[in-house]
Amino acid sequence: MNTSPAPRTPTRRALTRRAMMLSTAAAAASFTAFGKFGMIDLGVCGKPADFSKTAEYGYDYFEPSAAALAAMTDTAFSAFKDQVQASKTKCDSVNILFSGQNQKVVGPDVNLDAICTYLDSTFDRCKAVGTTVVVWGSSGSRRVPDGYSRDTAWQQIVDYLKRAGPIAKAKGLVIGIEPLRHQESNIINTGAEALKLVHDVNHPNVKMIIDYYHMRIENEDPEIVRTAKDEIVHLHFANPAGRRWPHSADEDPVYAKFFEIVKAIKYRGGLSIEGTGTFEADGAASMAFFKSFLA
């Protein structure tokens, strides 16, 4: 996930954390390797209650919802923060930045002052649990109302990100714009659109991500990963058949090309599983899956 400031660099806890995890092999004795492959970290999206399973099952980091962190009481967040800070793994990335009905960045009732106030406090919480990349998908926040000008909507998104970028920079974070399939969002459905948006915003702390599931549903060529390589700060992944944790190379014919490109561009950063599944039922199979393509 190659920018300034870079969300992850070759020294990003790589050696120390790797050594610490290897020293606790007994906690995950059934795994032959931990998640990290080269400079790619493997993580899992989920609810904070599942955080403790991250290291146990050999993954490098955990990706909770930013909105979930924001909604915690001070007491609950303090307890979660203490748990994360005491762990060998952190919440390197977060997703679902917005979940409130009134958190709109597109439409006639946008209140960017309120949005920025929310971002300021939420980014503080993200930073406290080790976050470097904040994924902005949040389809409800960017939904273009029926009959509303798409040009106006696009400019509103640019304006929002131009204000959000400096807040992220002040916290040492990078925002990753997430393309979402058209069934979920009626704007920014492809990596190509996200890349155009990154260029229109032109802020060093506003970049993009690629979600393999959405890419496949939109039938976008994985070459977008090569095209956008200098702007991609994070990856999401799921088996496009049912949006499940991946198990096998034969699940999807595009897997091989995607990972070939990821390796060719020397991608550095996180790759988070975001789909239906559990550590207990799918963790080992998914780890073996990624090892087959990335090791």
SERO-4910 file (N, C-alpha, C, O; in steps of 0.05 Angstrom, whole numbers):
BEGIN
 pado doro    nc1    nc2    nc3   cac1   cac2   cac3    cc1    cc2    cc3    oc1    oc2    oc3
  Met    A     19    -19      0      0      0      0     19     19      0     13     43      0
  Asn    A     82     75    -12     92     84    -36     85    113    -39     86    124    -61
  Thr    A     78    125    -17     71    153    -17     86    167      4    101    154     19
  Ser    A     84    194      6     97    208     27     76    224     42     64    241     30
  Pro    A     70    219     69     85    199     84     75    171     78     51    167     74
  Ala    A     93    151     76     86    124     69     71    111     92     81    112    114
  Pro    A     48     98     87     34     85    108     49     61    119     45     54    142
  Arg    A     65     48    102     81     26    112    108     27     98    109     31     74
  Thr    A    129     22    112    156     23    101    170     -3    108    159    -18    124
  Pro    A    193     -8     96    207    -33    102    214    -37    132    219    -60    140
  Thr    A    213    -15    148    220    -18    176    195    -18    193    197    -16    218
  Arg    A    172    -20    181    147    -18    195    142    -42    213    126    -60    207
  Arg    A    156    -42    235    154    -63    255    161    -91    244    157   -111    257
  Ala    A    170    -91    218    173   -117    204    191   -136    218    183   -159    223
  Leu    A    216   -128    225    234   -146    237    228   -152    266    228   -176    274
  Thr    A    222   -132    281    216   -136    310    191   -152    314    190   -171    330
  Arg    A    170   -145    299    145   -159    303    147   -188    293    136   -206    305
  Arg    A    161   -191    271    165   -218    260    179   -236    281    172   -259    286
  Ala    A    200   -225    293    215   -240    313    197   -247    337    198   -269    348
  Met    A    181   -228    346    164   -232    369    143   -254    363    137   -271    380
  Met    A    132   -253    338    112   -273    331    124   -301    330    112   -320    338
  Leu    A    148   -302    318    161   -328    316    168   -340    344    167   -364    348
  Ser    A    173   -322    363    180   -331    390    156   -342    404    159   -355    425
  Thr    A    132   -337    394    107   -347    407     94   -369    389     70   -371    388
  Ala    A    110   -384    376     99   -404    357     81   -424    371     63   -435    358
  Ala    A     85   -428    396     67   -447    411     39   -438    411     20   -455    413
  Ala    A     34   -412    409      7   -402    409     -8   -408    383    -32   -406    381
  Ala    A      7   -415    362     -5   -422    336     10   -445    324     19   -444    302
  Ala    A     12   -466    340     30   -489    332     21   -502    307     37   -516    294
  Ser    A     -4   -499    299    -14   -513    276     -6   -499    250    -11   -510    228
  Phe    A      7   -476    251     14   -461    228     44   -463    222     60   -461    241
  Thr    A     51   -467    197     79   -470    190     92   -443    184    117   -441    183
  Ala    A     76   -422    180     88   -395    175     68   -374    184     44   -379    185
  Phe    A     79   -351    191     61   -329    197     54   -314    172     64   -321    150
  Gly    A     36   -295    174     23   -283    150     41   -268    132     36   -268    108
  Lys    A     62   -256    142     78   -237    126     92   -251    103    107   -271    108
  Phe    A     89   -242     79    103   -252     55    117   -228     43    105   -211     30
  Gly    A    144   -227     45    159   -204     35    150   -180     50    152   -179     75
  Met    A    141   -159     36    131   -135     49    101   -134     49     90   -112     52
  Ile    A     88   -156     45     59   -157     46     50   -169     73     59   -191     80
  Asp    A     34   -154     88     23   -164    113     -5   -174    108    -20   -163     92
  Leu    A    -12   -196    121    -39   -208    118    -55   -201    143    -46   -205    166
  Gly    A    -79   -191    138    -97   -183    160   -125   -193    155   -131   -205    134
  Val    A   -142   -188    175   -170   -197    173   -188   -174    183   -183   -162    204
  Cys    A   -209   -168    167   -229   -149    175   -249   -163    194   -256   -186    189
  Gly    A   -257   -149    215   -276   -161    233   -284   -143    256   -277   -119    256
  Lys    A   -299   -154    274   -308   -139    297   -287   -139    319   -272   -159    322
  Pro    A   -285   -118    335   -265   -116    355   -263   -141    374   -242   -147    384
  Ala    A   -286   -154    378   -286   -177    396   -268   -200    386   -260   -217    401
  Asp    A   -262   -200    360   -245   -221    348   -216   -213    347   -200   -229    337
  Phe    A   -209   -190    357   -181   -181    354   -161   -201    365   -140   -205    353
  Ser    A   -167   -212    388   -147   -230    401   -139   -254    385   -119   -266    390
  Lys    A   -155   -261    365   -150   -285    349   -129   -280    327   -118   -298    315
  Thr    A   -123   -254    322   -105   -247    300    -78   -261    302    -70   -276    283
  Ala    A    -64   -257    324    -38   -269    327    -40   -299    331    -23   -315    321
  Glu    A    -61   -308    345    -65   -337    350    -66   -353    324    -55   -375    323
  Tyr    A    -78   -341    304    -81   -355    278    -60   -347    258    -62   -354    234
  Gly    A    -40   -332    266    -17   -327    249    -19   -303    231     -3   -300    212
  Tyr    A    -39   -286    235    -42   -262    218    -27   -238    230    -22   -237    254
  Asp    A    -21   -219    212     -3   -197    220    -17   -174    233     -6   -160    250
  Tyr    A    -42   -170    226    -57   -147    238    -87   -152    236    -96   -171    223
  Phe    A   -102   -135    249   -131   -136    249   -143   -110    239   -132    -89    244
  Glu    A   -164   -112    223   -177    -88    212   -206    -85    221   -224    -98    210
  Pro    A   -210    -69    242   -238    -64    251   -251    -41    236   -239    -30    218
  Ser    A   -275    -36    243   -290    -13    232   -283     12    247   -284     13    272
  Ala    A   -276     33    232   -271     59    245   -296     69    259   -295     81    281
  Ala    A   -319     64    246   -344     73    258   -349     58    284   -360     70    303
  Ala    A   -341     33    286   -345     18    311   -327     30    333   -335     32    356
  Leu    A   -303     37    326   -285     50    346   -297     76    355   -296     83    379
  Ala    A   -307     92    336   -319    118    342   -343    115    361   -348    133    377
  Ala    A   -358     94    358   -383     90    373   -378     80    401   -397     80    418
  Met    A   -354     70    407   -349     59    434   -350     82    455   -343    105    450
  Thr    A   -359     74    478   -356     93    501   -326     97    507   -310     80    499
  Asp    A   -320    117    522   -292    122    529   -281     98    544   -258     91    540
  Thr    A   -297     87    562   -288     64    578   -282     40    560   -262     27    563
  Ala    A   -301     34    542   -298     11    524   -274     15    506   -259     -4    501
  Phe    A   -271     39    495   -248     43    477   -222     41    492   -202     31    481
  Ser    A   -221     52    516   -196     50    532   -188     21    536   -165     14    535
  Ala    A   -208      4    542   -203    -24    546   -193    -38    520   -174    -54    521
  Phe    A   -205    -31    498   -196    -42    472   -168    -32    465   -152    -48    456
  Lys    A   -164     -7    469   -137      5    463   -116     -9    480    -94    -16    469
  Asp    A   -121    -14    505   -102    -27    522    -97    -56    512    -74    -65    513
  Gln    A   -118    -69    503   -115    -96    493    -97    -96    468    -79   -113    465
  Val    A   -102    -77    450    -86    -76    425    -57    -69    431    -39    -81    421
  Gln    A    -53    -49    448    -26    -40    454    -10    -61    468     15    -61    467
  Ala    A    -23    -79    482     -9   -101    496     -4   -125    477     10   -143    485
  Ser    A    -15   -124    454    -13   -147    435     11   -144    416     21   -122    413
  Lys    A     18   -166    405     39   -167    385     29   -156    358     45   -148    341
  Thr    A      3   -156    354     -9   -146    330    -24   -120    336    -32   -115    359
  Lys    A    -29   -104    315    -43    -79    318    -66    -77    298    -69    -96    282
  Cys    A    -80    -55    298   -101    -50    278    -89    -32    257    -94     -8    256
  Asp    A    -72    -43    240    -57    -28    220    -75    -12    201    -68      9    191
  Ser    A    -99    -22    197   -118     -8    179   -146    -10    191   -151    -28    208
  Val    A   -164      7    183   -192      7    191   -209     11    166   -200     22    146
  Asn    A   -234      2    168   -253      6    146   -278     18    156   -280     26    179
  Ile    A   -299     20    139   -325     31    147   -321     57    163   -327     58    187
  Leu    A   -311     77    149   -306    102    163   -331    116    173   -332    127    195
  Phe    A   -353    114    157   -378    126    165   -400    105    166   -401     87    149
  Ser    A   -418    107    186   -441     89    186   -467    104    193   -489     93    191
  Gly    A   -465    129    202   -488    144    210   -505    154    186   -494    160    165
  Gln    A   -531    155    190   -549    164    169   -544    193    160   -549    200    138
  Asn    A   -534    209    178   -529    237    172   -501    243    164   -494    267    160
  Gln    A   -484    223    160   -457    227    152   -454    226    122   -445    206    111
  Lys    A   -463    247    109   -464    248     80   -442    267     70   -437    289     82
  Val    A   -429    259     48   -410    278     35   -420    285      7   -407    300     -7
  Val    A   -443    274      0   -456    280    -26   -485    287    -21   -498    274     -5
  Gly    A   -496    306    -36   -524    313    -34   -529    341    -24   -510    356    -20
  Pro    A   -555    348    -21   -562    375    -14   -557    382     16   -558    406     23
  Asp    A   -553    362     32   -551    367     61   -524    361     73   -523    351     96
  Val    A   -503    366     59   -476    359     68   -467    380     89   -470    405     84
  Asn    A   -456    371    111   -445    388    131   -415    380    135   -410    363    153
  Leu    A   -397    392    120   -369    383    122   -356    391    148   -337    378    157
  Asp    A   -366    412    161   -355    419    187   -360    397    207   -342    389    222
  Ala    A   -384    386    207   -391    364    225   -375    339    217   -365    324    235
  Ile    A   -372    334    192   -357    311    182   -328    313    192   -316    293    202
  Cys    A   -316    336    190   -288    340    197   -285    338    228   -264    328    237
  Thr    A   -304    347    243   -303    343    272   -303    313    279   -287    305    296
  Tyr    A   -319    298    265   -320    269    269   -294    256    262   -283    239    276
  Leu    A   -283    265    239   -257    253    230   -235    259    250   -219    241    255
  Asp    A   -234    283    261   -213    290    279   -213    271    303   -191    261    311
  Ser    A   -236    267    316   -236    249    339   -233    220    332   -221    205    347
  Thr    A   -245    212    309   -243    184    301   -215    177    293   -206    155    300
  Phe    A   -202    194    279   -174    189    271   -156    187    296   -137    172    295
  Asp    A   -162    202    317   -147    199    341   -149    171    352   -129    159    361
  Arg    A   -173    160    352   -177    133    362   -163    113    344   -151     93    354
  Cys    A   -165    117    318   -152     99    300   -122     98    305   -109     77    306
  Lys    A   -110    122    307    -81    124    312    -73    110    338    -52     98    339
  Ala    A    -90    111    358    -84    100    384    -82     69    383    -70     57    401
  Val    A    -94     57    363    -93     27    361    -75     18    339    -76     -4    330
  Gly    A    -58     37    329    -37     29    310    -43     32    281    -29     22    264
  Thr    A    -65     46    275    -74     49    247    -56     67    231    -46     88    241
  Thr    A    -51     60    206    -38     77    187    -55     83    162    -52    104    149
  Val    A    -73     64    155    -90     68    132   -120     67    140   -129     48    153
  Val    A   -135     87    132   -163     89    137   -178     85    111   -176    102     93
  Val    A   -192     63    108   -206     57     83   -233     72     83   -249     69    101
  Trp    A   -237     87     62   -263    100     59   -279     87     36   -273     92     12
  Gly    A   -298     70     44   -317     59     25   -343     72     31   -353     90     17
  Ser    A   -356     62     53   -379     76     65   -399     86     43   -402    110     39
  Ser    A   -411     67     30   -428     74      6   -450     94     13   -457    111     -3
  Gly    A   -462     92     37   -483    110     44   -474    139     45   -490    157     39
  Ser    A   -449    143     52   -440    171     55   -437    184     28   -437    209     26
  Arg    A   -434    168      7   -428    180    -20   -450    174    -40   -447    180    -64
  Arg    A   -472    163    -31   -494    157    -50   -504    183    -63   -510    203    -50
  Val    A   -506    182    -90   -516    205   -105   -546    203   -106   -557    183   -116
  Pro    A   -560    223    -95   -590    222    -95   -601    221   -124   -588    231   -142
  Asp    A   -624    208   -127   -637    207   -153   -641    235   -164   -651    253   -151
  Gly    A   -633    238   -189   -637    264   -203   -616    285   -196   -616    307   -207
  Tyr    A   -597    278   -179   -576    297   -170   -554    297   -191   -547    276   -203
  Ser    A   -542    320   -195   -521    323   -214   -496    306   -206   -486    309   -184
  Arg    A   -487    288   -223   -464    272   -217   -438    289   -217   -420    283   -202
  Asp    A   -438    310   -234   -415    328   -233   -413    342   -206   -391    346   -195
  Thr    A   -436    351   -196   -436    364   -170   -428    344   -148   -413    351   -130
  Ala    A   -438    319   -150   -432    299   -130   -402    294   -130   -389    292   -109
  Trp    A   -390    291   -154   -361    286   -156   -345    309   -143   -326    304   -128
  Gln    A   -354    334   -149   -340    357   -137   -343    357   -106   -324    365    -92
  Gln    A   -366    349    -97   -370    348    -68   -351    327    -55   -340    332    -33
  Ile    A   -347    305    -68   -329    285    -58   -300    295    -58   -285    291    -39
  Val    A   -293    309    -80   -266    322    -81   -263    341    -58   -242    342    -45
  Asp    A   -283    358    -53   -282    378    -32   -279    364     -4   -263    373     12
  Tyr    A   -294    343      0   -292    328     25   -264    317     29   -253    320     51
  Leu    A   -253    304      9   -227    292     11   -205    313     14   -184    308     27
  Lys    A   -209    336      2   -189    358      5   -188    368     34   -168    379     43
  Arg    A   -211    366     47   -211    374     75   -202    351     93   -190    355    114
  Ala    A   -209    327     86   -202    303    102   -172    298    101   -160    289    120
  Gly    A   -160    303     77   -131    297     74   -113    310     95    -97    296    107
  Pro    A   -116    336     99    -99    349    119   -104    339    148    -85    338    164
  Ile    A   -129    331    154   -134    319    180   -119    293    183   -107    287    204
  Ala    A   -121    276    162   -106    251    162    -76    256    165    -63    242    180
  Lys    A    -66    275    150    -37    281    151    -29    289    180     -7    280    189
  Ala    A    -44    305    193    -38    314    220    -37    291    240    -23    292    260
  Lys    A    -52    270    234    -52    246    251    -33    224    242    -31    204    256
  Gly    A    -19    229    220     -1    208    210    -15    185    197     -6    163    197
  Leu    A    -38    191    184    -54    171    171    -57    176    141    -51    198    132
  Val    A    -65    156    126    -71    159     98    -99    148     93   -106    126    103
  Ile    A   -115    163     78   -142    154     71   -140    138     45   -127    147     25
  Gly    A   -152    114     44   -153     98     20   -181     97      9   -199     85     21
  Ile    A   -185    110    -14   -211    109    -27   -217     81    -37   -200     69    -51
  Glu    A   -240     70    -30   -247     43    -38   -268     42    -60   -290     52    -55
  Pro    A   -262     32    -84   -282     27   -104   -301      6    -94   -292    -15    -83
  Leu    A   -327     10    -98   -347    -10    -89   -364    -18   -113   -370     -2   -130
  Arg    A   -373    -43   -114   -389    -53   -135   -415    -36   -138   -424    -24   -118
  His    A   -427    -36   -161   -450    -19   -166   -474    -26   -150   -492    -10   -146
  Gln    A   -475    -51   -141   -497    -59   -123   -497    -45    -96   -517    -44    -83
  Glu    A   -473    -35    -89   -471    -22    -63   -468      9    -65   -477     23    -47
  Ser    A   -457     18    -87   -451     46    -90   -457     55   -118   -452     40   -137
  Asn    A   -469     79   -121   -474     88   -148   -454    109   -158   -459    124   -176
  Ile    A   -430    109   -145   -408    125   -154   -382    113   -144   -382    101   -122
  Ile    A   -361    116   -159   -334    105   -153   -336     74   -151   -333     62   -129
  Asn    A   -342     61   -173   -345     32   -174   -320     17   -183   -318     -7   -180
  Thr    A   -301     31   -195   -278     17   -206   -252     30   -195   -252     53   -186
  Gly    A   -231     15   -198   -205     26   -191   -197     50   -209   -184     68   -199
  Ala    A   -205     49   -234   -200     71   -252   -213     97   -242   -201    118   -244
  Glu    A   -237     95   -232   -251    118   -221   -237    128   -196   -234    152   -192
  Ala    A   -229    109   -179   -215    117   -154   -189    131   -161   -181    150   -148
  Leu    A   -175    121   -181   -150    133   -189   -154    162   -199   -139    180   -193
  Lys    A   -175    166   -215   -182    193   -224   -187    212   -201   -179    235   -200
  Leu    A   -201    201   -181   -208    217   -157   -183    224   -142   -180    247   -132
  Val    A   -164    205   -139   -139    211   -125   -125    234   -139   -114    252   -126
  His    A   -124    233   -166   -111    254   -181   -125    281   -178   -113    302   -177
  Asp    A   -152    280   -178   -167    305   -175   -163    318   -148   -161    342   -145
  Val    A   -161    301   -127   -157    312   -100   -128    321    -96   -123    343    -85
  Asn    A   -109    306   -106    -81    313   -107    -71    321    -79    -60    342    -75
  His    A    -75    303    -60    -64    306    -33    -48    281    -25    -58    259    -30
  Pro    A    -25    285    -13     -8    261     -8    -20    241     12    -10    218     13
  Asn    A    -40    249     27    -52    231     46    -79    221     37    -94    210     53
  Val    A    -85    224     12   -110    213      0   -101    196    -23    -93    205    -44
  Lys    A   -104    170    -19    -96    150    -39   -119    131    -45   -142    140    -43
  Met    A   -114    106    -52   -136     88    -59   -129     59    -51   -106     53    -45
  Ile    A   -149     42    -51   -145     14    -47   -158     -1    -70   -173     10    -85
  Ile    A   -151    -26    -72   -165    -45    -90   -176    -67    -74   -162    -80    -58
  Asp    A   -201    -72    -77   -215    -95    -65   -220   -116    -87   -235   -110   -106
  Tyr    A   -207   -139    -84   -209   -159   -105   -238   -167   -111   -246   -170   -134
  Tyr    A   -254   -169    -90   -282   -177    -94   -297   -157   -111   -310   -164   -131
  His    A   -295   -131   -104   -309   -111   -120   -298   -109   -148   -313   -105   -167
  Met    A   -271   -112   -151   -259   -111   -177   -271   -133   -195   -276   -128   -218
  Arg    A   -274   -157   -184   -284   -179   -200   -314   -176   -206   -322   -182   -229
  Ile    A   -329   -167   -187   -358   -163   -192   -362   -142   -214   -381   -144   -230
  Glu    A   -345   -122   -214   -347   -101   -235   -332   -109   -261   -332    -94   -280
  Asn    A   -320   -133   -261   -306   -144   -284   -284   -125   -294   -280   -121   -318
  Glu    A   -270   -113   -274   -248    -95   -281   -223   -111   -285   -217   -130   -269
  Asp    A   -207   -104   -305   -182   -118   -310   -163   -114   -286   -159    -91   -278
  Pro    A   -151   -135   -276   -132   -131   -254   -107   -115   -261    -92   -108   -244
  Glu    A   -104   -109   -287    -83    -91   -295    -85    -63   -282    -66    -48   -281
  Ile    A   -109    -57   -271   -112    -32   -257    -93    -31   -233    -84     -9   -225
  Val    A    -85    -53   -222    -66    -54   -200    -39    -44   -210    -25    -29   -195
  Arg    A    -31    -51   -234     -6    -42   -245     -8    -12   -252     11      4   -246
  Thr    A    -30     -5   -264    -34     23   -272    -33     42   -248    -22     64   -250
  Ala    A    -46     34   -226    -49     51   -203    -29     45   -181    -32     54   -158
  Lys    A     -8     31   -187     10     20   -167     22     42   -148     26     37   -125
  Asp    A     27     66   -158     38     87   -142     18    100   -123     26    115   -105
  Glu    A     -7     93   -126    -28    106   -110    -42     85    -91    -58     93    -74
  Ile    A    -37     60    -95    -50     39    -79    -36     36    -52    -12     31    -51
  Val    A    -52     39    -31    -40     37     -4    -51     13     12    -43      9     35
  His    A    -69     -2      0    -81    -24     15    -96    -42     -4   -103    -34    -26
  Leu    A   -100    -67      4   -116    -86    -12   -136   -101      6   -130   -107     29
  His    A   -160   -106     -5   -179   -123      8   -182   -148    -10   -177   -147    -34
  Phe    A   -191   -170      2   -193   -194    -14   -215   -213     -4   -219   -216     20
  Ala    A   -229   -225    -23   -248   -246    -17   -253   -262    -42   -250   -252    -64
  Asn    A   -260   -287    -39   -269   -304    -61   -294   -291    -73   -314   -287    -58
  Pro    A   -294   -283    -98   -317   -269   -109   -342   -286   -110   -364   -276   -112
  Ala    A   -340   -313   -108   -363   -330   -107   -373   -331    -78   -364   -347    -62
  Gly    A   -391   -313    -71   -402   -313    -44   -388   -295    -25   -395   -294     -1
  Arg    A   -368   -281    -34   -352   -263    -17   -343   -277      8   -348   -268     31
  Arg    A   -329   -299      4   -319   -316     26   -289   -314     30   -275   -305     12
  Trp    A   -279   -323     53   -250   -325     56   -240   -345     35   -252   -366     30
  Pro    A   -218   -338     21   -209   -356      0   -196   -381     11   -183   -381     32
  His    A   -199   -403     -4   -188   -429      5   -170   -441    -17   -149   -452    -10
  Ser    A   -178   -438    -42   -165   -454    -63   -160   -438    -88   -176   -420    -95
  Ala    A   -138   -443   -101   -130   -429   -126   -150   -433   -148   -152   -416   -166
  Asp    A   -166   -455   -148   -184   -460   -170   -212   -447   -165   -230   -452   -181
  Glu    A   -214   -431   -145   -240   -417   -140   -246   -396   -161   -269   -392   -168
  Asp    A   -225   -383   -171   -230   -361   -190   -206   -360   -210   -183   -361   -201
  Pro    A   -212   -359   -236   -190   -360   -256   -172   -335   -257   -152   -336   -269
  Val    A   -180   -314   -243   -165   -289   -244   -146   -286   -221   -129   -268   -221
  Tyr    A   -148   -304   -201   -130   -303   -178   -100   -300   -187    -86   -283   -178
  Ala    A    -92   -318   -205    -64   -320   -212    -54   -294   -225    -32   -284   -218
  Lys    A    -70   -282   -243    -61   -257   -255    -60   -235   -235    -41   -219   -235
  Phe    A    -79   -234   -217    -79   -213   -196    -54   -214   -179    -40   -194   -176
  Phe    A    -47   -238   -169    -24   -240   -152      2   -237   -167     22   -227   -156
  Glu    A      2   -244   -193     25   -240   -209     32   -210   -211     55   -202   -209
  Ile    A     11   -194   -214     14   -165   -216     22   -153   -189     40   -136   -188
  Val    A      9   -163   -168     16   -153   -141     46   -157   -135     59   -140   -124
  Lys    A     56   -181   -143     84   -186   -139    102   -170   -158    124   -161   -150
  Ala    A     93   -167   -182    109   -152   -202    113   -123   -195    135   -112   -200
  Ile    A     93   -111   -182     96    -82   -175    110    -79   -148    114    -57   -139
  Lys    A    118   -102   -136    131   -101   -110    115    -86    -89    124    -69    -75
  Tyr    A     89    -94    -89     70    -81    -70     79    -84    -42     87   -106    -33
  Arg    A     78    -63    -27     84    -63      1     60    -53     17     50    -31     11
  Gly    A     50    -69     36     28    -60     52     11    -83     61     19   -106     62
  Gly    A    -14    -76     68    -32    -96     79    -50   -108     59    -58    -94     39
  Leu    A    -58   -133     63    -78   -147     47    -97   -159     67    -90   -178     81
  Ser    A   -121   -148     68   -140   -157     88   -162   -175     76   -174   -168     56
  Ile    A   -167   -197     89   -190   -214     82   -215   -199     91   -218   -192    115
  Glu    A   -234   -194     73   -259   -182     80   -282   -198     68   -289   -194     45
  Gly    A   -292   -217     83   -313   -234     73   -325   -251     94   -318   -250    118
  Thr    A   -343   -269     86   -356   -287    104   -337   -310    111   -325   -323     94
  Gly    A   -333   -314    137   -315   -335    146   -307   -329    175   -314   -309    186
  Thr    A   -291   -348    186   -282   -345    213   -253   -354    215   -243   -370    198
  Phe    A   -239   -344    235   -212   -354    240   -212   -385    244   -196   -399    233
  Glu    A   -231   -394    260   -232   -422    267   -237   -440    243   -223   -461    240
  Ala    A   -255   -433    226   -263   -450    203   -245   -445    178   -242   -463    162
  Asp    A   -235   -421    175   -222   -414    150   -194   -403    152   -180   -401    132
  Gly    A   -185   -397    176   -159   -384    180   -136   -400    168   -119   -388    154
  Ala    A   -134   -426    173   -112   -442    163   -113   -444    132    -93   -442    119
  Ala    A   -137   -449    122   -139   -453     93   -133   -427     78   -119   -427     57
  Ser    A   -141   -404     89   -135   -378     76   -105   -372     77    -94   -361     58
  Met    A    -93   -379    100    -64   -374    102    -49   -391     81    -31   -380     69
  Ala    A    -57   -415     78    -44   -432     58    -49   -422     30    -32   -423     13
  Phe    A    -73   -411     25    -80   -400     -1    -61   -377     -8    -49   -376    -29
  Phe    A    -58   -358     11    -40   -335      5    -11   -344      3      4   -333    -13
  Lys    A     -3   -363     18     24   -373     16     29   -385    -11     51   -381    -23
  Ser    A      9   -398    -23     13   -411    -49     18   -390    -71     31   -396    -91
  Phe    A      7   -366    -67     11   -345    -88     33   -325    -82     44   -314   -100
  Leu    A     39   -322    -56     57   -300    -49     84   -308    -38    103   -293    -39
  Ala    A     86   -333    -28    111   -341    -16    133   -345    -37    156   -352    -30
***
